[in-house]
C-alpha cells in the first residue's frame, strides 16, 4: 500500500525575501504547502543549520566573494553569504509555515568542512542525515518534495530520494529557485525528470 511523505525543504527566514540568501518569491511557497499538507500521510521539514565557520560562507575565505567557486575538501563549492547560522533567527522556519503536522525536522549542513544541499546526505555522500532510514521505518513509498531552492537543495533532495528507491515527485508550485546562472532552474527540472522524478502540480 502506498504511503506518502512531503519533504518541506529549507523554508527558513534567510531564504525568503528580506533574508540573508533570499530566494525570489520564496515566501510564495508557504500558502501552497499549508493548503496541501493534509493530502500526505507524513510531513517532514529540513533546516539548513550551519556553524559560523562553515566552509560555504564567502566570509570565511579572505579574498573570495559570493558566487566564487572553490575546492572544499575535494568538492566544487559555490560560496554563499552567511546564512542559516545555528541558533539565529535566519535559521528558524518561517513562522507562517504551519508546523503542527510536521512530524520531524532534519538539520543539515552542520559540518563546517562539507556543504549539504540534499535532505538525505552531505554533498560528498559521506554522511547521511537519517531521513532516508526514517522514511523507510515509517513505511513511506512515495516522496513529494517542495521548498527552497529548486536548483539546489530541492533538486539534490529529489535526486537522492529517487536513488534511494522512493517514487519521487516534485511539487512544482511549492518551489522557487535561485537561478545564479540564467536557466539553472529549468536545467534542474530537466535533470530531475531525466532520473525519473515526476513533476506534479
Rosetta blueprint (number, residue, H / E / L):
1 X L
2 X L
3 X L
4 X E
5 X E
6 X E
7 X E
8 X E
9 X E
10 X L
11 X L
12 X E
13 X H
14 X H
15 X H
16 X L
17 X L
18 X L
19 X L
20 X L
21 X L
22 X L
23 X L
24 X L
25 X L
26 X L
27 X L
28 X H
29 X H
30 X H
31 X H
32 X H
33 X H
34 X H
35 X H
36 X H
37 X H
38 X H
39 X H
40 X L
41 X L
42 X E
43 X E
44 X E
45 X E
46 X E
47 X E
48 X E
49 X L
50 X E
51 X L
52 X L
53 X L
54 X L
55 X L
56 X L
57 X E
58 X H
59 X H
60 X H
61 X L
62 X L
63 X L
64 X L
65 X L
66 X L
67 X L
68 X L
69 X E
70 X E
71 X E
72 X E
73 X L
74 X L
75 X E
76 X E
77 X E
78 X E
79 X L
80 X E
81 X L
82 X L
83 X L
84 X L
85 X E
86 X L
87 X L
88 X L
89 X H
90 X H
91 X H
92 X L
93 X E
94 X L
95 X L
96 X L
97 X L
98 X L
99 X L
100 X L
101 X L
102 X E
103 X E
104 X E
105 X E
106 X E
107 X E
108 X E
109 X L
110 X L
111 X L
112 X L
113 X L
114 X L
115 X L
116 X L
117 X L
118 X L
119 X L
120 X L
121 X E
122 X L
123 X L
124 X L
125 X L
126 X L
127 X L
128 X E
129 X L
130 X L
131 X H
132 X H
133 X H
134 X H
135 X H
136 X H
137 X H
138 X L
139 X L
140 X L
141 X L
142 X E
143 X E
144 X E
145 X E
146 X E
147 X E
148 X E
149 X L
150 X H
151 X H
152 X H
153 X H
154 X H
155 X H
156 X H
157 X H
158 X H
159 X H
160 X H
161 X H
162 X H
163 X H
164 X L
165 X L
166 X L
167 X E
168 X E
169 X E
170 X E
171 X E
172 X E
173 X E
174 X E
175 X E
176 X E
177 X L
178 X L
179 X L
180 X L
181 X L
182 X L
183 X L
184 X H
185 X H
186 X H
187 X H
188 X H
189 X H
190 X H
191 X H
192 X H
193 X H
194 X H
195 X L
196 X L
197 X L
198 X E
199 X E
200 X E
201 X L
